[in-house]
Amino acid sequence: MSGILSVIGTGPGDPRQMTPEAAAAVSDAEVFFGYGPYLDRLALGPHQRRIASDNREELGRARAALAQAAAGARVCVVSGGDPGVFAMAAAVCEAIEAGPDDWRAVDLVVVPGVTAMLAVAARIGAPLGHDFCALSLSDNLKPWEVITRRLRLAAEAGFVIALYNPISKARPWQLGEAFALLRGILPATTPVIFGRAAGRPDERIRIVPLAEADAGDADMATCVMIGSPETRIVARPGRSPLVYTPRFSAPASR
């Protein structure tokens, strides 16, 4: 008899931002698969077993979790943020599609969570108040040429852009190149938000114009958000400024 496989996100890191539904899935599960730092966020009991793996072993982790669930276990696959945004839900679906028939019989539950761009946006106002998109700058699974084309088209279309996986030791140059590309399309005053560890004790939020955006201000714990030409900054004496994108869009010039 097949078991159940829940795919959850822990949220951006603040325990209060983990949803009750995700917490209930954790309480019900017996075996947990995930990247070690994400599993560390859970308070597991002595009857619950954790199996940690490297952050770049998503497909292998998904296969191991499905094998346990197909054997009848109550399994939980753990992501940060939301499991469906650049995270483990897609890897589990990919493994099911290519795997044995009994994996398709597993009761799969994907539990929505709070992704990083939502946490960053909430800390500064409402930059996602109008049309937006999310892009990963990692070229581990897609060519850099695809990333730059999508980035250029998103900027030309007027989307607010949230960048995930902006920089790493293996990819120290890509965010700087992305900023250079965007400076050729967007106004120099376009707000850029560096949102690191939003909601956690080590949170760092910085707002700068695109002309001054420095890739050195980001790391892999940072979500970088680039406003559209319509995104505004509202100064507030004695308080942090608000960044928001109006709900309406100016008519196109003819």
Secondary structure as UniProt FT lines:
FT   STRAND          4..9
FT   HELIX           15..17
FT   HELIX           20..28
FT   STRAND          31..35
FT   HELIX           36..39
FT   TURN            40..41
FT   TURN            46..47
FT   STRAND          49..53
FT   TURN            55..56
FT   HELIX           58..70
FT   TURN            71..72
FT   STRAND          74..79
FT   TURN            83..84
FT   HELIX           88..98
FT   HELIX           101..104
FT   STRAND          107..110
FT   HELIX           116..124
FT   STRAND          125..126
FT   TURN            127..128
FT   STRAND          132..136
FT   HELIX           144..157
FT   STRAND          160..164
FT   HELIX           174..183
FT   TURN            184..185
FT   TURN            188..189
FT   STRAND          191..196
FT   TURN            198..199
FT   TURN            201..202
FT   STRAND          204..209
FT   HELIX           210..212
FT   HELIX           215..217
FT   TURN            220..221
FT   STRAND          222..226
FT   TURN            229..230
FT   STRAND          232..236
FT   TURN            237..238
FT   STRAND          239..244
//
